[in-house]
Amino acid sequence: MTLQRKLKLIDGGTTAGLAEDGGGTVLVAFASADRKHVNQHFGAAEGFVIYRVGPHRYELKEAAQFGRLDMDGNEDKLAAKIDALADCVAVYCQAVGASAIGQLKNHGIQPIKVAPDTLISGLLRELQQELREGPSAWLARAIERRAPRSESRFDAMEAEGWSE
């Protein structure tokens, strides 16, 4: 199964505001047919909405749409979905199979199961609160993994007395 449609929003100046939001921003995806609720199983999801989330702001970044799929155990359909979520740290879904969990984690994407028809806006606010108050272990690792590596890290190690 391939991606059928993808809407990508061009930065209209709000990303700069997110960068100044006082901390790291993350991309998260939601398996949703209506773009308001998490109401899809990951493997059979007809669509995903992807948000950039900071401690005080969030914005819709993309919406990806796939054709209707059955939960038939065919794992070939997962590759296109995982590719569409490549920059995300997490995907919220109604359910997710064991094989998909492994593939998502191998790509650095944390699958998060939520109750059917959970409002995306509520999950976004919860994630913002977590970013403000201090991220959980999985989120802290995800932020660290996505952060660009600083060349000054070697200077810090040298200052600590590292030697070859």
Secondary structure, DSSP 8 states (H G I E B T S, - for coil): --EEEEEE----SHHHHHHTSSS--EEEEEE-SSSSEE--BTTT-SEEEEEEE-SS-EEEEEEEEE-----SS-GGGHHHHHHHTTT-SEEEESB--HHHHHHHHHTT-EEEE--TTEEHHHHHHHHHHHHHH---HHHHHHHHHHS---THHHHHHHHTT---
